[in-house]
Structures are given as structure tokens and as C-alpha cells.
Amino acid sequence: MNLKLTDEELAFRDEMRTFFTTQVPAEVRERTLAGTLTSEDFVTAQQALNAAGLAVPNWPTEWGGRDWTPVQHHIWLDEMQLASVPDPLAFNANMVGPVIAAFGSQEQKEKFLPPTANLDIWWCQGFSEPEAGSDLASLKTSAVRDGDDYIVNGQKTWTTLAQHADWIFCLVRTDPNAPKRQAGISFLLIDMKTPGVTVRPIKLIDGGYEVNEVWFEDVRVPAENLVGEENAGWGYAKFLLGNERTGVTRVGSSKVRLAQAKELAAQTKIGEGILLEDPLFAARLAELENELVALELTQLRVVAGSADGKPNPASSLLKLRGSELQQAATEILMDVAGPDSLPFEAADIASPAWAQHATPTFLNYRKVSIYSGSSEVQRTIIASSILGL
Ligand SMILES: Cc1cc2nc3c(=O)[nH]c(=O)nc-3n(C[C@H](O)[C@H](O)[C@H](O)COP(=O)(O)OP(=O)(O)OC[C@H]3O[C@@H](n4cnc5c(N)ncnc54)[C@H](O)[C@@H]3O)c2cc1C
């Protein structure tokens, strides 16, 4: 297989690189790199991309998608991450948007897709519950039909950025007596302002608030907000999760982190020399760089081989390895910072801001091997779907 980029692909890469480095405000990109992005930054970046037709290239073309090859999609994502442009909000661009485009009614498409692409509506994902994570089909949040509405009761958890969300897409149980648990689940869109919806923040180990509990108490939801057919939600969720796992490798972001570690290690004195020249450190960095190149080539092989647009089981392999390398990249940056990483958001202490962010970021990145299907779950998929065990 030839993984060399063609002249057209190189021209496309240059076009993307120029756009991302000149059309998205520099301060937004700096805050992405520093890990201090605000919700307004997400909106600014996504609206800049959307105005140029670059926010939702994976959608059908009639709703703003692009008729690109898988390699072009890969280049778009890689260049965006290399330029430290925040990815379009995944809940909008990779999750609910494609589901509505594929399974929603014409009214739902017209009502939701344009503002979803432009991040005028901020979505969050209401799948997981306290007793339903990896085993998602055991979810209990109920939706009972009452005239033209559903009455929703239950609790979702780990709902990322629900504090900013206008709408939530939920998996709810509409048939508790279905012969299979999966057969009684529906996909429902709920306005977060509806009476009975409560968002409670969960404080994470890094001190930040990015996940929440979302409670539903007799929440009245118009039945027109059901996507597709009642009790067919599990199929739509599988479609969504397939999309969610593609592109989660984040090779571009890990490359940026390693480059940052290299640059900072060159300025860090140890004993008589500098950290970058320490043989153990240099070997560790070189190994990580090689692992990242190997992952990137594997990713290119996978995208080049999935031209039919169907989720490829190899995306589990990319998710697994991508998570490990993202964690390794945050760990090496924390080690470069050393004791300087111990103060946290301490303006009156001389340790630099990047160093103060290094440990919280390392801790925060424990999440990447849990969400979108944990590493253990990915290994099981790899064993059964790729290795045939
Ligand atoms: C930071 C963060 C953000 C998240 N954001 C969202 C969100 O926005 N919306 C949403 O719906 N969910 C979200 N999640 C939830 C996430 O999808 C779940 O945490 C994940 O599916 C794991 O479920 P769980 O936490 O219940 O753990 P469990 O499923 O209880 O797993 C516990 C442990 O057991 C292992 N395990 C479980 N089943 C198996 C198995 N069959 N074989 C081998 N090992 C297994 C797991 O790997 C894990 O190590 C988020 C999670 C995190 C950490």
C-alpha cells in the first residue's frame, strides 16, 4: 500500500494548514495549547470553521458535509490538531449531527442541523448512568408515552460539559418488557431548559468541572423529539459510537505535546547539563516519537482502507493505542516540569503556567482510556473482531 501523499493531497494539506493557522484567532489556539480553553473559544473556533465549510465534513453534503476522501478527512483533522485548533464539538459534529442526518425526520434535520454545525446549539451526550457504563444496555432512565409527550425520569452521569449545553441527546428506556434489553431503548432529544432537568457538577481529580450528573424528574418531552422509531435507539447509538471512536487517536495533539516536551527539556538544566541530553530521557522521548509515527502510519492505513465509510473494527486499535500515547505524552511533560508542576494556579509562585498545568493535565488524561469505550472493552473488540479469538 502506498502511504505517500499525492501532489493533490499535499496541496490540500497546505490549504488546511494555511486556513487553520491564519483564520482561527491566535489567542484561541494559544489557550488550546495551554489547556485553558473557554466555552466561548469552542464557539469562536467552530463558527470560523463552519463559515468556511470545514466544521462538519463528515456529514452528508446537503447539510454541510464535504465529498472528501478518507485521506483528506485525516489530513483535515491532523492539521487542525497540529495548529492547536479545538476540534468541532464532538457531541455536535461527530455524534448527534450524523444521527439526525441519517435517521431524523425532515423537520428535525431542518430545525437542528444548521445550528448544530454552527454551535448555536450546544449538545451533550446522555448515555451513561450510574449502573450503565460499559454495559450501556442496562440503562434505566425511563420515557413513558403520555398523549403527545414522553414523561422522562432517571439519572445520567459523566455528562461532559452539560453545564454549557442547550440540548441533550439521551438513550431512554421506552419498553421495559422488551425481550432483549437493547430492543426497548429509544433516542430522545431533550431541551435542557425543560422543567424537571437538573445539572449537578462533579469535581474531577484535576480540580476542574467538566462532567456532571443530569437528573430528570417528570420531564415532559414532545414526542416529535424522538429520533427515528421508538425502541430502535440502540441501532442509532451503535452508529454514533462507531463514529465517536474514529478520529479519537489524536496523533496531532500528541505530536504537539511531544514537541513541547522536547523544547522545554532543552531549556531544563540538570546537574551540569540539560535534560534533553540526558540519555535516559532522550531514549524515552525517541521511543515515544517512534510509537507515534507507527500509530500515525497505522491510522493512515486504516483510513486508506475504509473507503466505504463503514466503521472499521481497527478503530478500536487506534482508540486503545491513541489513549496510551496521549497519556504517555502528558506524563513526559509532567516529568519535564518536575517539582515546578506542584503549584496549581498559583499566580504568586514563580513556576511557569505550563508547568503548573502539567500535573492536572496528566491526571485529567486518565479519562481517555475510559470514555468512548474503555481500553479493556477495546481489547475485547480487537480480540473478537480483528483477531477472531
Ligand atoms: C471524563 C469522562 C467523560 C465522560 N463523558 C461522557 C458523556 O459526555 N456522556 C456519557 O454518556 N458518558 C460519558 N462518560 C462515561 C463513559 O462512557 C463511561 O465511564 C465508560 O463507558 C465506562 O463506564 P463506567 O464508568 O460505568 O465503568 P464500568 O463500565 O463500571 O467499568 C469499570 C471497569 O471495569 C472494566 N470493564 C467493564 N466491563 C468490562 C468487560 N466486559 N470486560 C472487561 N473489562 C470491563 C472497565 O474497563 C473499567 O476498567 C464519560 C466518562 C469520563 C471518565
The ligand as an SDF file (V2000), in Angstrom:
LIG
                    3D

 53 58  0  0  0  0  0  0  0  0999 V2000
  -14.1520   12.2200   31.7020 C   0  0  0  0  0  0  0  0  0  0  0  0
  -15.3100   11.3790   31.2370 C   0  0  0  0  0  0  0  0  0  0  0  0
  -16.2600   11.9350   30.4100 C   0  0  0  0  0  0  0  0  0  0  0  0
  -17.3760   11.1980   30.0250 C   0  0  0  0  0  0  0  0  0  0  0  0
  -18.3410   11.8100   29.2720 N   0  0  0  0  0  0  0  0  0  0  0  0
  -19.4910   11.1580   28.9980 C   0  0  0  0  0  0  0  0  0  0  0  0
  -20.5760   11.8250   28.3390 C   0  0  0  0  0  0  0  0  0  0  0  0
  -20.4790   13.0080   27.9790 O   0  0  0  0  0  0  0  0  0  0  0  0
  -21.7150   11.1420   28.1580 N   0  0  0  0  0  0  0  0  0  0  0  0
  -21.8810    9.8330   28.5260 C   0  0  0  0  0  0  0  0  0  0  0  0
  -22.9320    9.2720   28.2890 O   0  0  0  0  0  0  0  0  0  0  0  0
  -20.8780    9.1760   29.1520 N   0  0  0  0  0  0  0  0  0  0  0  0
  -19.6930    9.8070   29.4060 C   0  0  0  0  0  0  0  0  0  0  0  0
  -18.6620    9.1600   30.0660 N   0  0  0  0  0  0  0  0  0  0  0  0
  -18.9190    7.8310   30.5750 C   0  0  0  0  0  0  0  0  0  0  0  0
  -18.1010    6.7520   29.9270 C   0  0  0  0  0  0  0  0  0  0  0  0
  -18.6260    6.4050   28.6940 O   0  0  0  0  0  0  0  0  0  0  0  0
  -18.0830    5.5720   30.9130 C   0  0  0  0  0  0  0  0  0  0  0  0
  -17.3090    5.9910   32.0230 O   0  0  0  0  0  0  0  0  0  0  0  0
  -17.4970    4.3450   30.3190 C   0  0  0  0  0  0  0  0  0  0  0  0
  -18.3940    3.8000   29.3790 O   0  0  0  0  0  0  0  0  0  0  0  0
  -17.1900    3.2810   31.4070 C   0  0  0  0  0  0  0  0  0  0  0  0
  -18.3230    3.0510   32.1840 O   0  0  0  0  0  0  0  0  0  0  0  0
  -18.2550    3.1210   33.7830 P   0  0  0  0  0  0  0  0  0  0  0  0
  -17.5890    4.3920   34.1780 O   0  0  0  0  0  0  0  0  0  0  0  0
  -19.6240    2.8320   34.2870 O   0  0  0  0  0  0  0  0  0  0  0  0
  -17.2830    1.9490   34.2020 O   0  0  0  0  0  0  0  0  0  0  0  0
  -17.6210    0.3920   34.2220 P   0  0  0  0  0  0  0  0  0  0  0  0
  -18.3280    0.0080   32.9720 O   0  0  0  0  0  0  0  0  0  0  0  0
  -18.2870    0.0800   35.5230 O   0  0  0  0  0  0  0  0  0  0  0  0
  -16.1870   -0.2160   34.1950 O   0  0  0  0  0  0  0  0  0  0  0  0
  -15.3540   -0.3020   35.3430 C   0  0  0  0  0  0  0  0  0  0  0  0
  -14.0940   -1.0680   34.9550 C   0  0  0  0  0  0  0  0  0  0  0  0
  -14.4420   -2.3940   34.5160 O   0  0  0  0  0  0  0  0  0  0  0  0
  -13.9480   -2.6340   33.2040 C   0  0  0  0  0  0  0  0  0  0  0  0
  -14.9220   -3.4050   32.4560 N   0  0  0  0  0  0  0  0  0  0  0  0
  -16.2510   -3.1600   32.3320 C   0  0  0  0  0  0  0  0  0  0  0  0
  -16.8350   -4.0790   31.5290 N   0  0  0  0  0  0  0  0  0  0  0  0
  -15.8490   -4.9130   31.1070 C   0  0  0  0  0  0  0  0  0  0  0  0
  -15.8180   -6.0550   30.2560 C   0  0  0  0  0  0  0  0  0  0  0  0
  -16.9230   -6.5000   29.6500 N   0  0  0  0  0  0  0  0  0  0  0  0
  -14.6240   -6.6660   30.0490 N   0  0  0  0  0  0  0  0  0  0  0  0
  -13.5040   -6.2090   30.6540 C   0  0  0  0  0  0  0  0  0  0  0  0
  -13.4660   -5.1340   31.4820 N   0  0  0  0  0  0  0  0  0  0  0  0
  -14.6260   -4.4870   31.6920 C   0  0  0  0  0  0  0  0  0  0  0  0
  -13.7800   -1.2600   32.5820 C   0  0  0  0  0  0  0  0  0  0  0  0
  -12.7960   -1.2520   31.5800 O   0  0  0  0  0  0  0  0  0  0  0  0
  -13.3360   -0.4230   33.7920 C   0  0  0  0  0  0  0  0  0  0  0  0
  -11.9650   -0.5530   33.9940 O   0  0  0  0  0  0  0  0  0  0  0  0
  -17.5170    9.8540   30.4230 C   0  0  0  0  0  0  0  0  0  0  0  0
  -16.5370    9.2790   31.2410 C   0  0  0  0  0  0  0  0  0  0  0  0
  -15.4470   10.0160   31.6400 C   0  0  0  0  0  0  0  0  0  0  0  0
  -14.4240    9.3740   32.5230 C   0  0  0  0  0  0  0  0  0  0  0  0
  1  2  1  0
  2  3  1  0
  2 52  2  0
  3  4  2  0
  4  5  1  0
  4 50  1  0
  5  6  2  0
  6  7  1  0
  6 13  1  0
  7  8  2  0
  7  9  1  0
  9 10  1  0
 10 11  2  0
 10 12  1  0
 12 13  2  0
 13 14  1  0
 14 15  1  0
 14 50  1  0
 15 16  1  0
 16 17  1  0
 16 18  1  0
 18 19  1  0
 18 20  1  0
 20 21  1  0
 20 22  1  0
 22 23  1  0
 23 24  1  0
 24 25  2  0
 24 26  1  0
 24 27  1  0
 27 28  1  0
 28 29  2  0
 28 30  1  0
 28 31  1  0
 31 32  1  0
 32 33  1  0
 33 34  1  0
 33 48  1  0
 34 35  1  0
 35 36  1  0
 35 46  1  0
 36 37  1  0
 36 45  1  0
 37 38  2  0
 38 39  1  0
 39 40  1  0
 39 45  2  0
 40 41  1  0
 40 42  2  0
 42 43  1  0
 43 44  2  0
 44 45  1  0
 46 47  1  0
 46 48  1  0
 48 49  1  0
 50 51  2  0
 51 52  1  0
 52 53  1  0
M  END
$$$$
